[in-house]
Structure formats: structure tokens, C-alpha cells
Amino acid sequence: MIGGGALIFVGVMLLALLGWRSGPRRLRPAVWIAGGGIAFPTLVLSALLAWSESRIDGLIWPGAGESPVIGLTGHMWWWEVRYSDPDSGRIVTGANELRIPVGRAVVVGVTSADVIHSFWVPELGGKIDMVPGRSTRMWLQADRPGVYRGQCAEYCGAQHARMALHVVAMPVSDYEAWLRTQARPVEVSGGLGTNEA
């Protein structure tokens, strides 16, 4: 930003010096308006737009390339949490508890199955509305292990006050081990479903 401002300053100074050396020459006001009021701001704003577009994903989604993506769906009156295991590709589904690794940004894709909900974990960041039929996303990052309380922040019916969620922030190695364990196929033992008297 400072470099761009310095470049503009030097350019204006060079134009002023060249104009002064060539003698008193009057430009029509229309030239000043077209050059200084239309062309120059258009060029500067276009350059700023291109620069910001190239950087915006890194500001909004820090580390999005390597971040886990967790799906969160609001239901009346509970939370459905979906993880994707990167090793096996299996989907792990849970309820009312969101687990995240400490020190890593996690992308949370949110939606609602029925009415408008709002996902809010005060200690980890802002809130985001969950609209039926629409998917939006936000990111969370916990800097220390612990359990953080989340809440639906949009009135969604009679049991709205009970629509809480716990975010469990755990060390990265523990998170990865937990996800691998949850993604394993269920093992059925021989004793299930039998009537032992």
C-alpha cells in the first residue's frame, strides 16, 4: 500500500516537473476532468480491486487449503455435525458436539434443515445465520484446548433456549486419532441381537 502511494506521488511530481519545464501551457478544464477525475481514479481503483481479489481468500479463509471442512446443520432443536475423514473418505456424523483441532483454522459449512437458526460460539468468533436451502461458511480457530459453549442465536421455536452445542478443541494429534477412530467401520459382535436367558 505504501509502495503504491509512493509510486503515485513520484508520478505526480514528475508530471509537475515536466509541465513546469515546458513553460506555461494551459490545458482545457475538460482534459483535467477526464484525466484527473475519471481516468486516474479508474486506474487506481482497478489496480486496488485486482490486488485485493488476489489476497481476499487468505484473509477470509486462513489456511483454507489444508483446513478441515466440517458440515453443521441446524435442526429444531439440535445440531448435526458431519466430518469427512481425509484418509478413508468416510463421513462421520455426530450431534450437539463439534470437535476441532487446536491452532488450526477449521472451515465450517452451515445450513438449516427447517427454520432459520444462527450458529454462535462467543469465545471463538462471530455468529452466522443458517438459512434453509442455503449453504454458507465461516471459520473457527481455538488457540487453546478446552470446551466452548455454542448456542443458536436466532429464535427458532419453543425449545430454542435448549439448542446448545459444545465445541471441543483438542490437540491436533488427538483430533486426528479421534477422527480415525470414529471413521472405522462398526464391528458387530456375535452376542448382539440374541436372546440370552
C-alpha positions, 0 to 999 in steps of 0.5 A: 500500500505504501509502495503504491502511494509512493509510486503515485506521488513520484508520478505526480511530481514528475508530471509537475516537473515536466509541465513546469519545464515546458513553460506555461501551457494551459490545458482545457478544464475538460482534459483535467476532468477526464484525466484527473477525475475519471481516468486516474481514479479508474486506474487506481481503483482497478489496480486496488480491486485486482490486488485485493481479489488476489489476497481476499481468500487468505484473509477470509479463509486462513489456511483454507487449503489444508483446513478441515471442512466440517458440515453443521446443520441446524435442526429444531432443536439440535445440531448435526455435525458431519466430518469427512475423514481425509484418509478413508473418505468416510463421513462421520456424523455426530450431534450437539458436539463439534470437535476441532483441532487446536491452532488450526483454522477449521472451515465450517459449512452451515445450513438449516434443515427447517427454520432459520437458526444462527450458529454462535460460539462467543469465545471463538468468533462471530455468529452466522445465520443458517438459512434453509436451502442455503449453504454458507461458511465461516471459520473457527480457530481455538488457540487453546484446548478446552470446551466452548459453549455454542448456542443458536442465536436466532429464535427458532421455536419453543425449545430454542433456549435448549439448542446448545452445542459444545465445541471441543478443541483438542490437540491436533494429534488427538483430533486426528486419532479421534477422527480415525477412530470414529471413521472405522467401520462398526464391528458387530459382535456375535452376542448382539441381537440374541436372546440370552436367558 
